[in-house]
Amino acid sequence: MIRRQPAPHYSSPMHSALSRRQWAFDLFLAVVAAAAAIAQLVIPNNDGYFGGPMWLNVVVSLLRTVPLAARRVWPVPVAVVVFGSDILTSLCVPHTSTFWGTVLPMATATYSAARWSDMRRSLLVLPLPVAAFALYPIHMRSFGGWEDILFPLMILWPTFIAGYLINRLLQQRHDLKEALRQLAEQRDEHSRHVLLEERTRIAREMHDVLAHGVTVMVVQTGAARMELDESATAARESLLAVEATGRQVIGELRRTLSLLRLGDDLPPSGHPSPGLADLPELAESMRKAGLTVDLHVPGQVEADPGRELAVYRVVQEALTNSLRHAGRTRVRVRVTADPHLEVEVSDTGPRHRDDRGSRLGGGHGLIGMKERVTMYGGRLLAEPRGSGFVVHAAFPPVERVR
């Protein structure tokens, strides 16, 4: 069964480390905002409402602008400091309020709170603009008309909405990517699950049909051989050969079924498995790829198709590794069958650089070769030799029934 895991919540930048570029930009923004606010205090102008001592206005201006350097790390606390400094000052004494020193820093803090925090926390910022501009006329009688209050609110609230919409759009895009990723994982898992079930079903059916029938044939043959007279030597030898072949077929059938259940390396249907007779063609294809292959295969080899396939795969993987790691090198392939089946593939190593031992890494080639050889009770040796590399596989002789 495929388990559906919930998608992780969208991670805003406040929960992740900011880049140096982001830190530099926010610091630059805070410095520029502070400089603009102080400049508007000291340069005579009519853009704002002026009152209170200069030192107090400078301090309040810095409290509105300097915290903007951390607007993405602590967006809501920064907004509280920006608005809180203005609200507390308005309750106590008159002070100056300007566009660059008051409205613009508040708009930046409002946008940042909606953009870089979750919805519930950002809603805490919404009442702050109303409180700030509603309390400012307590000590500043020249400020207090509806137009004076609505004008900054018409700037601050749209910035909050813009930040919230951008936040939601980015979160939806993140959730969509996460959903697509999980969907792809579930699709792959489902495909593997269906394939495994089908292989298991085929293996079970093949076992029921073939293994049972061959087992019955072997048992009946053995029973018939035991009932023959001692003089029927030829018939006894024929039945003995049939019985031995049947037992060998049962073993091969079980190995094949284990591949159907567990493996992914299935031969294409309708094509015979390659064997020793196909090694010259394999060597020729590797020669065309750049290897110099010296192939030695005895003319007559008594081996079952399963072991021939294992030898073929060992040679194929060893030649591929030589081409991959040693380049255009010379490779010697030698197959012997006396007293038992063995194969050795050795190369002379790379021409221009020492790459010895690198083929003992974490690839699946050597693991696959070892599994094939071990399946038949054999042993595999793969190690550097001189400047080159050698792969040697030995298979025990086939057990005969006597």
Sequence and secondary structure as in RCSB ss.txt:
>XXXX:A:sequence
MIRRQPAPHYSSPMHSALSRRQWAFDLFLAVVAAAAAIAQLVIPNNDGYFGGPMWLNVVVSLLRTVPLAARRVWP
VPVAVVVFGSDILTSLCVPHTSTFWGTVLPMATATYSAARWSDMRRSLLVLPLPVAAFALYPIHMRSFGGWEDIL
FPLMILWPTFIAGYLINRLLQQRHDLKEALRQLAEQRDEHSRHVLLEERTRIAREMHDVLAHGVTVMVVQTGAAR
MELDESATAARESLLAVEATGRQVIGELRRTLSLLRLGDDLPPSGHPSPGLADLPELAESMRKAGLTVDLHVPGQ
VEADPGRELAVYRVVQEALTNSLRHAGRTRVRVRVTADPHLEVEVSDTGPRHRDDRGSRLGGGHGLIGMKERVTM
YGGRLLAEPRGSGFVVHAAFPPVERVR
>XXXX:A:secstr
            GGGS   HHHHHHHHHHHHHHHHHHHHHHHS  SSEE  S HHHHHHHHHHHHGGGGGTTTSH
HHHHHHHHHHHHHHHHHS   EEIIIIIHHHHHHHHHHHHHS HHHHGGGTHHHHHHHHHGGGT TT  SHHHHH
HHHHHHHHHHHHHHHHHHHHHHHHHHHHHHHHHHHHHHHHHHHHHHHHHHHHHHHHIIIIIHHHHHHHHHHHHHH
HHS TT HHHHHHHHHHHHHHHHHHHHHHHHHHHHHH S    TTS    GGGHHHHHHHHHHHT EEEEE  S 
    HHHHHHHHHHHHHHHHHHHHHH S EEEEEEE SSS EEEEEE   SSS  TTGGGSS SHHHHHHHHHHH
TT EEEEEEETTEEEEEEE        
